[in-house]
Amino acid sequence: MSIVTIAQDGLIETIEITGLKKTRESFLRRLVKVKPGTVYDSLKVATDVERLNRLAGIAKAKHTLKKNEDGNYTLTYDLEENFTIIPGIRISTANNGEFAFRASVFEFNGFGSNQIYGGFYSRDVFDSYGAFWEAPYLFSNKFGFGINYQKNVSLEPVFFDEGTVNYRFDSSGFEAKFLYEFNFHNNAELGIRFSNETYDVEEGEEVLLNNNPASLEADKVTLFGEYEYNDLLIDYQYVSGFRSLLNLQLATGGDSPLDDFFIGRNDFEYFARLGEKGNWANRVRIAYASNSDSEFAPFALDNQLNIRGVGNTIDRGTAAVVLNTEYRHTLYEKGWFVVQSNAFIDAGTWRNPGEDFSQLLDGTSTRLYPGLGIRFIHKRIFNAVFRLDYGFGIGEEATNGLVFGIGQYF
């Protein structure tokens, strides 16, 4: 964000906030950094406007400055609120007839202070569910807390040399984390997760040779941290700027092949406005796991995670490099409603269990999926982007697939 500071002689005498319906004014006054009695600084005010624009409860924030008779100023933040009780649905299909969905309901501006709470139910062969609560500014305008409970059960293919075995994977666990905002651009999370994980064979037991397990169980304790650098400017459906999101995990408590391991992943995102109606969006994901020889690898090649059209968990890896790039163009916009087209290329390469890093470059695990999509957007409902994408696989064994979800893919 590049903004020139304009020097002013007067003080900010009064700060007014207009347009509020649900969001608590006391919460916003605690959050913004500009305070009454301070010298007007256009950079600080512009930063506060962008801080308000990032809140789930705010669709659009603007400001006006009025000079009073005594030479001081009245600063007004004019806000347009989002509707923030959001139902969600995520559906994916592929040529082989696979079907999975996830339904959820979340409140993103709980108690008028941008607290998040809600839950989900999903069906991916088996039933899964979870409940969440997160208050990013619970203790101060920088320090927050969150907890959740999840039970995720899915049919997970594991790829042995002798063939593919489908396991019922059941992970149940409780998580708590602290959140801290260092400044406008930098924030972090630190937490701990306690979980029980089991793998039980559902299909393919006949290929379990060389002591490959029919069932596994582990009580895991996972320490995790996340660091975000965020320099994004948001203007309704348009985004510009750069963001980096680093996620680190250290899992302990299991035995081979579910023994202790480390995971590191970084998403680099870059967005640019192209003309009045275009938006170019890019994401590069780099991921690494230390359990390089375990077939129970943590990274999945999946429709909803990285490559649109590829199918539901068709491969696993212990390292990955993924590129998603897309051009979004506003076809129609009137009032709160937007129709946006989308043309994308998703590409990635994986390191399979037991392989070394050279596999990321030799082409044996590379996937390439161009595709087209459409978005239906409600500008005044938080994250109300209904997306539909169709990916076309390139290669001899590539598939095509339809992916539906709520929110932009990234």
QUINOR-V396295 format. One record per pair of residues at least 24 apart in sequence whose C-alpha atoms are under 8 Angstrom apart, sorted by the first residue. I is the first residue (numbers start at 1). J is the second residue. D is the distance in whole Angstrom. If there is no record, write none. Layout:
i->I j->J d->D
i->I j->J d->D
This chain:
i->1 j->231 d->6
i->1 j->232 d->8
i->1 j->233 d->8
i->1 j->241 d->8
i->3 j->43 d->6
i->3 j->46 d->8
i->4 j->42 d->8
i->4 j->43 d->7
i->5 j->41 d->6
i->5 j->42 d->5
i->5 j->43 d->5
i->6 j->41 d->7
i->6 j->42 d->6
i->6 j->43 d->8
i->7 j->40 d->8
i->7 j->41 d->7
i->7 j->42 d->8
i->8 j->39 d->7
i->8 j->40 d->6
i->8 j->41 d->7
i->9 j->39 d->7
i->9 j->40 d->8
i->10 j->39 d->6
i->10 j->40 d->7
i->10 j->71 d->6
i->10 j->72 d->4
i->10 j->73 d->7
i->11 j->36 d->8
i->11 j->37 d->6
i->11 j->38 d->5
i->11 j->39 d->4
i->11 j->40 d->6
i->11 j->71 d->8
i->11 j->72 d->5
i->11 j->73 d->6
i->12 j->36 d->5
i->12 j->37 d->5
i->12 j->38 d->6
i->12 j->39 d->6
i->12 j->40 d->6
i->12 j->72 d->6
i->12 j->73 d->5
i->12 j->74 d->6
i->12 j->75 d->7
i->13 j->37 d->6
i->13 j->38 d->8
i->13 j->72 d->6
i->13 j->73 d->5
i->13 j->74 d->6
i->13 j->75 d->8
i->14 j->73 d->7
i->14 j->74 d->5
i->14 j->75 d->6
i->15 j->74 d->6
i->15 j->75 d->5
i->15 j->76 d->6
i->15 j->77 d->8
i->16 j->74 d->7
i->16 j->75 d->6
i->16 j->76 d->5
i->16 j->77 d->6
i->17 j->76 d->6
i->17 j->77 d->5
i->17 j->78 d->6
i->17 j->79 d->7
i->18 j->76 d->7
i->18 j->77 d->6
i->18 j->78 d->5
i->18 j->79 d->6
i->19 j->78 d->6
i->19 j->79 d->5
i->19 j->80 d->6
i->19 j->81 d->7
i->20 j->79 d->7
i->20 j->80 d->7
i->20 j->81 d->7
i->21 j->81 d->7
i->22 j->81 d->8
i->22 j->112 d->6
i->23 j->57 d->7
i->23 j->81 d->8
i->23 j->109 d->7
i->23 j->111 d->8
i->23 j->112 d->4
i->23 j->113 d->6
i->23 j->114 d->8
i->24 j->111 d->8
i->24 j->112 d->5
i->24 j->113 d->6
i->27 j->112 d->8
i->27 j->113 d->6
i->28 j->113 d->8
i->30 j->141 d->6
i->31 j->141 d->5
i->40 j->73 d->8
i->47 j->184 d->7
i->49 j->77 d->8
i->50 j->233 d->7
i->50 j->234 d->8
i->51 j->184 d->7
i->53 j->234 d->7
i->54 j->234 d->7
i->55 j->114 d->7
i->56 j->82 d->7
i->56 j->84 d->7
i->56 j->108 d->6
i->56 j->109 d->6
i->56 j->114 d->7
i->56 j->382 d->6
i->57 j->81 d->6
i->57 j->82 d->5
i->57 j->83 d->7
i->57 j->84 d->6
i->57 j->108 d->7
i->57 j->109 d->5
i->57 j->114 d->6
i->57 j->382 d->7
i->58 j->82 d->5
i->59 j->236 d->7
i->59 j->379 d->7
i->59 j->380 d->6
i->59 j->381 d->8
i->59 j->382 d->7
i->60 j->235 d->7
i->60 j->236 d->7
i->81 j->380 d->7
i->82 j->380 d->5
i->82 j->381 d->5
i->82 j->382 d->6
i->83 j->380 d->6
i->83 j->381 d->5
i->83 j->382 d->6
i->84 j->108 d->5
i->84 j->109 d->6
i->84 j->381 d->6
i->84 j->382 d->5
i->85 j->109 d->8
i->86 j->381 d->8
i->86 j->382 d->7
i->86 j->384 d->8
i->88 j->405 d->8
i->88 j->406 d->6
i->89 j->405 d->6
i->89 j->406 d->6
i->90 j->404 d->6
i->90 j->405 d->4
i->90 j->406 d->6
i->91 j->403 d->6
i->91 j->404 d->5
i->91 j->405 d->6
i->92 j->303 d->7
i->92 j->304 d->7
i->92 j->311 d->8
i->92 j->312 d->8
i->92 j->401 d->8
i->92 j->402 d->6
i->92 j->403 d->5
i->92 j->404 d->6
i->93 j->311 d->7
i->93 j->312 d->8
i->93 j->401 d->6
i->93 j->402 d->6
i->93 j->403 d->6
i->94 j->309 d->7
i->94 j->310 d->7
i->94 j->311 d->5
i->94 j->312 d->8
i->94 j->399 d->7
i->94 j->400 d->6
i->94 j->401 d->4
i->94 j->402 d->6
i->95 j->311 d->8
i->95 j->399 d->6
i->95 j->400 d->6
i->95 j->401 d->6
i->98 j->311 d->8
i->98 j->312 d->7
i->99 j->124 d->7
i->100 j->124 d->5
i->100 j->125 d->7
i->108 j->382 d->8
i->113 j->137 d->8
i->124 j->153 d->8
i->124 j->154 d->6
i->124 j->155 d->7
i->125 j->154 d->6
i->125 j->155 d->6
i->126 j->153 d->6
i->126 j->154 d->6
i->126 j->155 d->7
i->127 j->152 d->7
i->127 j->153 d->6
i->127 j->154 d->8
i->128 j->152 d->5
i->128 j->153 d->5
i->128 j->154 d->8
i->136 j->179 d->6
i->136 j->180 d->8
i->142 j->179 d->8
i->142 j->180 d->5
i->142 j->181 d->5
i->142 j->182 d->7
i->143 j->178 d->7
i->143 j->179 d->6
i->143 j->180 d->5
i->143 j->181 d->7
i->144 j->178 d->6
i->144 j->179 d->5
i->144 j->180 d->6
i->145 j->176 d->8
i->145 j->177 d->6
i->145 j->178 d->5
i->145 j->179 d->6
i->146 j->176 d->6
i->146 j->177 d->5
i->146 j->178 d->6
i->146 j->179 d->8
i->147 j->174 d->8
i->147 j->175 d->6
i->147 j->176 d->4
i->147 j->177 d->6
i->148 j->174 d->6
i->148 j->175 d->5
i->148 j->176 d->7
i->149 j->173 d->6
i->149 j->174 d->5
i->149 j->175 d->6
i->150 j->174 d->7
i->155 j->202 d->8
i->156 j->313 d->7
i->157 j->313 d->7
i->157 j->314 d->7
i->157 j->315 d->8
i->158 j->295 d->6
i->158 j->296 d->6
i->158 j->315 d->8
i->158 j->316 d->7
i->159 j->295 d->6
i->159 j->315 d->8
i->159 j->316 d->8
i->160 j->295 d->7
i->162 j->207 d->6
i->162 j->208 d->7
i->162 j->209 d->7
i->163 j->204 d->8
i->163 j->207 d->6
i->164 j->204 d->7
i->164 j->207 d->7
i->165 j->201 d->7
i->165 j->202 d->8
i->165 j->203 d->6
i->165 j->204 d->5
i->165 j->205 d->7
i->165 j->207 d->7
i->165 j->208 d->8
i->166 j->201 d->6
i->166 j->202 d->6
i->166 j->203 d->5
i->166 j->204 d->6
i->167 j->199 d->6
i->167 j->200 d->5
i->167 j->201 d->4
i->167 j->202 d->5
i->167 j->203 d->7
i->168 j->198 d->8
i->168 j->199 d->6
i->168 j->200 d->5
i->168 j->201 d->6
i->168 j->202 d->6
i->169 j->197 d->7
i->169 j->198 d->6
i->169 j->199 d->5
i->169 j->200 d->7
i->170 j->196 d->8
i->170 j->197 d->6
i->170 j->198 d->5
i->170 j->199 d->7
i->171 j->195 d->7
i->171 j->196 d->6
i->171 j->197 d->4
i->171 j->198 d->7
i->172 j->196 d->5
i->172 j->197 d->7
i->184 j->230 d->8
i->185 j->228 d->8
i->185 j->229 d->5
i->185 j->230 d->5
i->185 j->231 d->6
i->186 j->227 d->7
i->186 j->228 d->6
i->186 j->229 d->5
i->186 j->230 d->6
i->187 j->227 d->6
i->187 j->228 d->5
i->187 j->229 d->7
i->188 j->225 d->7
i->188 j->226 d->5
i->188 j->227 d->4
i->188 j->228 d->6
i->189 j->225 d->5
i->189 j->226 d->5
i->189 j->227 d->7
i->190 j->223 d->8
i->190 j->224 d->6
i->190 j->225 d->4
i->190 j->226 d->7
i->191 j->223 d->6
i->191 j->224 d->5
i->191 j->225 d->6
i->192 j->221 d->7
i->192 j->222 d->6
i->192 j->223 d->5
i->192 j->224 d->6
i->193 j->220 d->8
i->193 j->221 d->6
i->193 j->222 d->5
i->193 j->223 d->7
i->193 j->224 d->8
i->194 j->219 d->8
i->194 j->220 d->6
i->194 j->221 d->5
i->194 j->222 d->7
i->195 j->219 d->6
i->195 j->220 d->5
i->195 j->221 d->7
i->196 j->220 d->6
i->216 j->258 d->8
i->217 j->254 d->8
i->218 j->253 d->7
i->218 j->254 d->5
i->218 j->255 d->7
i->218 j->258 d->7
i->219 j->253 d->6
i->219 j->254 d->6
i->220 j->251 d->6
i->220 j->252 d->6
i->220 j->253 d->5
i->220 j->254 d->6
i->221 j->251 d->6
i->221 j->252 d->5
i->221 j->253 d->6
i->222 j->249 d->7
i->222 j->250 d->6
i->222 j->251 d->4
i->222 j->252 d->6
i->223 j->249 d->6
i->223 j->250 d->5
i->223 j->251 d->7
i->224 j->248 d->6
i->224 j->249 d->4
i->224 j->250 d->6
i->225 j->249 d->7
i->236 j->379 d->6
i->237 j->377 d->8
i->237 j->379 d->7
i->238 j->273 d->7
i->238 j->279 d->6
i->239 j->271 d->6
i->239 j->272 d->7
i->239 j->273 d->7
i->239 j->279 d->7
i->240 j->270 d->7
i->240 j->271 d->4
i->240 j->272 d->5
i->240 j->273 d->6
i->240 j->279 d->8
i->241 j->270 d->6
i->241 j->271 d->5
i->241 j->272 d->6
i->242 j->268 d->8
i->242 j->269 d->6
i->242 j->270 d->5
i->242 j->271 d->6
i->243 j->268 d->6
i->243 j->269 d->5
i->243 j->270 d->7
i->244 j->268 d->5
i->244 j->269 d->6
i->257 j->294 d->6
i->257 j->295 d->8
i->257 j->296 d->7
i->258 j->294 d->8
i->258 j->296 d->7
i->260 j->291 d->8
i->261 j->289 d->7
i->261 j->290 d->6
i->261 j->291 d->6
i->262 j->289 d->6
i->262 j->290 d->5
i->262 j->291 d->8
i->263 j->287 d->8
i->263 j->288 d->6
i->263 j->289 d->4
i->263 j->290 d->7
i->264 j->288 d->5
i->264 j->289 d->6
i->277 j->329 d->6
i->277 j->330 d->5
i->277 j->331 d->8
i->278 j->327 d->7
i->278 j->328 d->6
i->278 j->329 d->5
i->278 j->330 d->7
i->279 j->327 d->6
i->279 j->328 d->5
i->279 j->329 d->6
i->280 j->325 d->8
i->280 j->326 d->6
i->280 j->327 d->5
i->280 j->328 d->6
i->281 j->325 d->6
i->281 j->326 d->5
i->281 j->327 d->6
i->281 j->328 d->8
i->282 j->323 d->7
i->282 j->324 d->6
i->282 j->325 d->4
i->282 j->326 d->7
i->283 j->322 d->8
i->283 j->323 d->6
i->283 j->324 d->5
i->283 j->325 d->6
i->283 j->410 d->7
i->284 j->321 d->7
i->284 j->322 d->6
i->284 j->323 d->5
i->284 j->324 d->7
i->285 j->320 d->8
i->285 j->321 d->6
i->285 j->322 d->5
i->285 j->323 d->7
i->286 j->319 d->8
i->286 j->320 d->6
i->286 j->321 d->5
i->286 j->322 d->7
i->287 j->318 d->8
i->287 j->319 d->5
i->287 j->320 d->5
i->287 j->321 d->7
i->288 j->318 d->6
i->288 j->319 d->4
i->288 j->320 d->7
i->289 j->318 d->5
i->289 j->319 d->6
i->290 j->318 d->7
i->291 j->318 d->7
i->292 j->318 d->5
i->292 j->352 d->8
i->292 j->353 d->5
i->292 j->354 d->6
i->292 j->355 d->7
i->293 j->353 d->5
i->293 j->354 d->4
i->293 j->355 d->8
i->294 j->353 d->6
i->294 j->354 d->7
i->295 j->353 d->5
i->295 j->354 d->8
i->297 j->353 d->7
i->303 j->403 d->7
i->304 j->403 d->7
i->306 j->346 d->7
i->306 j->348 d->8
i->307 j->346 d->5
i->307 j->347 d->7
i->307 j->348 d->7
i->307 j->369 d->7
i->308 j->346 d->7
i->308 j->369 d->7
i->308 j->371 d->8
i->308 j->389 d->7
i->308 j->390 d->7
i->308 j->391 d->5
i->308 j->401 d->7
i->308 j->402 d->8
i->308 j->403 d->6
i->309 j->369 d->7
i->309 j->390 d->6
i->309 j->391 d->4
i->309 j->392 d->6
i->309 j->393 d->7
i->309 j->399 d->7
i->309 j->400 d->5
i->309 j->401 d->4
i->309 j->402 d->6
i->309 j->403 d->7
i->310 j->369 d->8
i->310 j->391 d->7
i->310 j->393 d->7
i->310 j->398 d->7
i->310 j->399 d->6
i->310 j->400 d->7
i->310 j->401 d->6
i->311 j->399 d->8
i->311 j->401 d->7
i->316 j->350 d->8
i->316 j->352 d->7
i->316 j->353 d->8
i->317 j->350 d->6
i->317 j->351 d->5
i->317 j->352 d->5
i->317 j->353 d->6
i->318 j->350 d->7
i->318 j->351 d->6
i->318 j->352 d->6
i->318 j->353 d->6
i->319 j->350 d->6
i->319 j->351 d->5
i->319 j->352 d->8
i->319 j->357 d->8
i->320 j->348 d->7
i->320 j->349 d->6
i->320 j->350 d->4
i->320 j->351 d->6
i->320 j->360 d->7
i->321 j->348 d->6
i->321 j->349 d->6
i->321 j->350 d->7
i->321 j->360 d->8
i->322 j->346 d->8
i->322 j->347 d->6
i->322 j->348 d->4
i->322 j->349 d->7
i->323 j->347 d->5
i->323 j->348 d->6
i->336 j->378 d->6
i->336 j->379 d->5
i->336 j->380 d->6
i->337 j->376 d->8
i->337 j->377 d->6
i->337 j->378 d->5
i->337 j->379 d->6
i->338 j->375 d->8
i->338 j->376 d->6
i->338 j->377 d->5
i->338 j->378 d->7
i->338 j->379 d->7
i->339 j->374 d->7
i->339 j->375 d->6
i->339 j->376 d->5
i->339 j->377 d->6
i->340 j->374 d->6
i->340 j->375 d->5
i->340 j->376 d->6
i->340 j->377 d->8
i->341 j->372 d->8
i->341 j->373 d->6
i->341 j->374 d->5
i->341 j->375 d->6
i->342 j->372 d->6
i->342 j->373 d->5
i->342 j->374 d->6
i->342 j->375 d->7
i->343 j->370 d->8
i->343 j->371 d->6
i->343 j->372 d->5
i->343 j->373 d->6
i->344 j->370 d->6
i->344 j->371 d->5
i->344 j->372 d->6
i->344 j->373 d->8
i->345 j->369 d->6
i->345 j->370 d->4
i->345 j->371 d->6
i->346 j->370 d->6
i->367 j->393 d->8
i->367 j->394 d->8
i->368 j->393 d->6
i->368 j->394 d->6
i->368 j->395 d->8
i->369 j->393 d->5
i->369 j->394 d->6
i->383 j->407 d->5
